[in-house]
Every structure is written in C-alpha cells, then in structure tokens.
C-alpha cells in the first residue's frame, strides 16, 4: 500500500484534482440557453401539440414510440429554439438547438446525465452539426463523426438534431 | 303636438343609445372574462401536460429516480479445427443477458449497476455465471469531475467499458481484449475521472488487484478475482489519459501497476506493470481502431516460463456504408508468454465480417474467422453468427 502513495500515478491524481478545482462548468441550464437566444422568453414560448400522425413521424426519427403530448419551443425573429431530450444509454441527455432558414445555427449539449459519453458536449464535436439541414428522408445532410465510447450519446444528439429540423419545418409550414 | 312627438322620439333614441352602450360595456366585460378564462385554461392544460409528462417515462424504463436498461447477445460458432476435428467448435450460446439498474439520489449522486447472467443457466453443473460487473456510487464533486466508489470497470482498451453488442464489430469480442486486457475486467475501489481541458480527460483509480500465480502460468485473464471474497493483500492502481483533438479521433494511454500479482500467496512476489495504447479514427463512415497492450511481470517465476512479457495488438479498419450496414476486417496478435523463455506461444487471428443494424440498438453480425497459432495446436477456421441488442 505504501508504494501507491509514492507512485507517479498518485501524484497525477493530486494534480488532476487541483486542476479540476479551477475549472468551470461548460454545460448550460436550458433557461440560460433560451434566454441567450430569446429576448422575451414568456412571450415567445409556444406549445406544439402533437396529433397521432405527428407522433408517428417523430417516433420514426427517434426510433422509439413518442408519447409526449406537446413540445415547447421558442421563436425569435426568423429563428426557432428547441430544448429537446433523448436517452443515450439509460438517461436522457438535454440538447439545445437554434434553427434558422431550415439550418442548424446553434447546437449544444445542455445537460448530460449518463456515466459515460459526456465528451459529446465538446465544441469539436457539436460544431459538426452547424449548417446541417434535413434531407427528404429526414436524415442530416452531413455525416457526423463519432466519439469512441460515446456511440449512444452521439446517436442521441444526431436524432434530436433531426427532430429539431423536422419540427422547425412544421412550424414554418403552419405559419403559411 | 309635433314637439311632444319629437321629444318622445329623442327620449326613445337616447334610451336606445344608452342601452346599447351598456350592452357594449357588458360584452366587453364578458370578452375580458372569457379571455381570462381561456388564458387560465391554457395554463391549466400546460400544467396538466407537465404533470403527465413528468410522471411518465423519462428514460429507457423509469420508476421515479430509478432507471432500467440492458443488453443481450446470442452467438453461434461454426469453427472447424484446422489440424483435425477435435478442436472444432460448433456451438450456439446465449452468451450474456445484462440488466443495468441506475438510481439518482440527487443530481450529483447516483448509483450505477450492471447485473449479468452468462450462458443462460448458472449452477454447479452448468457453464453459466451470475455476476455483478458494476455497482458504484458516482459523486460529481465539481462539474465534469467525478469520484466513483464501489465496483467499477477498469478504464483500459476499447471494449472493457463499452461492450454493448451494437457498438462494436464482430460476433465475439477480439482475443487481445480477452487474453491480454482481461475484459470484462472489474475491480473495487475508488476512481477519479473528469476533463482537464476540452481535449484532455483523465481516469485514475486505486482498487483491488489481480491474483494469479505459477499454477495459472501467470496468465492475466486467470487472475481476475471478480471482487468475490477477493484477496486484498496487494492493491493496484490504474490511470488513463485520453486526448481528443477533433471529432472522430481518440488517443488514449492507460497505465496499470500492481505490487504483487500473486497477492502474497507465493514466496516470491511478482510485480506487474501494464501499458495500453489505443487509437481510433472515424471520418465519413470510415473507421480504424488500433490497440496495443503490454504487461511486464517482474519475478523469477514468470521469467522462467516466458510469462514475464505478455502483449498483444489489433488493427481494425471498418466502413459504415449507411445507418443499417457496416463492414470490417480485424487482425489481432497476442502472446501470454512473449518472454525469452516463452517458446512457440504466439497466436494471431483474422476476422472479416458485416454488421446489420435493423434498428440502431439491434444488430445482426456475421464474420469469418481464421486462427493462426505458432504451435499449430487448436487452430480453428469458420464463421460466427450473432444477434445482439440493448435497451
């Protein structure tokens, strides 16, 4: 046991803990995310109530039955703002998307709850989603490179990005 | 008379006007009340929806703060002995069924567990096992920095921590992460993990150790105690640094040290040091994984039989054609007696195959396998077929 406390690995641990103490949280609370993109949150908040047909389409995108009654969204100028959650391995991951002109303008991981795969919140990963559109088959126009060991979290973000783009199109259509 | 009629008409007209104004005022009031009621009803509907959704399913299967998930895989091996029929493996096996049970005590304190049944039936006369592979408390002491306490998977290789069937190619797990990195490898202790910068993350733990001696030819896989009344005379430490400079690229170096691999059961202690390098790159469907692991055992016992060095590597290029199909090839080489006194103990294996995902969490796998052993004993060649899933 004594050796462990003399080992370089133990020193590395101490350094890591000290470094950790100086770090800031990189995730955003959904309220802060909305606030940063919508001037008057209360006025802009809307609910998209889902009928059977819509739930079926959303279920197809997410690869699971979608039972939620409605989806909240915010709109500001020509943008729609979506805070959506999807399960990675067993826990929901909360994402924030801003859509403008049918393209993703902002893509962020807001809350990560899983034990592994949290690396998806890094900008080098999320920036791949920027400018992504939806194809006719409701797929993303870009191929997203994954992260080893975070496959399920990556899939969750890809699905919610597709959902945000799909819902944005619905929203625009309903305004016409 | 005319004047009287005019006055009467005016009275009637003004009366009607005043009555109309009263009516308008009343209507306005009614509209305002209706607006208020509509707004209140909207709030009630939203609140009802909130309540229904909050009490409903938020994750895979949720019971309050407890969630349930899992995975399973069925394998069939049709492998023929290359020398003769005695080493053939023609077998169908429901290899494993795993349940994850997770519980959130608070936003920062959680329990993760993994309960596994291997080979369907576990009894004295059957090959199966009932195991707990993970059961730890995760405490996030600072955002993005965690300490785990309990039973956890050792942070080495690609498969040890993430081995749900839809996440990897090939029916069977690769032989290097079985015989050199003894996946699934779990120990008990404390593990710190987190991110230093966006590109750099770390894991470091002090935990229970392996227990292997001359009786098992110091083969690493034989040393897993599985934390089942495990000897705790010699602890071990494992550290890993992972570097992710861009999407799709991962480089990690893991180091492991144990002061005495025999847990002080043999006269002479055998210290063990392991390093493991993993590189993976994915871009537009193309992927490549490379892993190298190397053990150095310091002691006369392992030195005498060449087990003082045990190492292996594999290289796995793959191509994800679309959401449903992916192909791969893998060359793996390993040696549990790679020291100077080891003899012909090098083993290599080649696999080539396809994964089909009918759903992102379900996979059907088929691969061709060819084994090449330096001593030619027990080599096999044939196909593996499997189905796996997670939920």
Interface residues (C-beta under 8 A of the other chain):
Chain A: X1 X3 X4 X7 X9 X10 X12 X13 X16 X17 X19 X20 X21 X23 X24 X25 X26 X27 X47 X63 X67 X68 X69 X70 X85 X87 X89 X90 X91 X92 X113 X115 X116 X118 X119 X122 X123 X124 X125 X128 X139 X143 X144 X145 X146 X147 X148 X149 X151 X152 X155
Chain B: X46 X49 X52 X53 X56 X57 X58 X59 X60 X67 X68 X69 X100 X102 X104 X110 X112 X138 X142 X143 X144 X145 X158 X161 X162 X164 X166 X167 X192 X194 X195 X196 X198 X199 X201 X202 X204 X206 X235 X237 X238 X239 X244 X245 X246 X247 X248 X250 X255 X257 X259 X278 X280 X282 X283 X284 X285 X289 X323 X359 X360 X361 X390
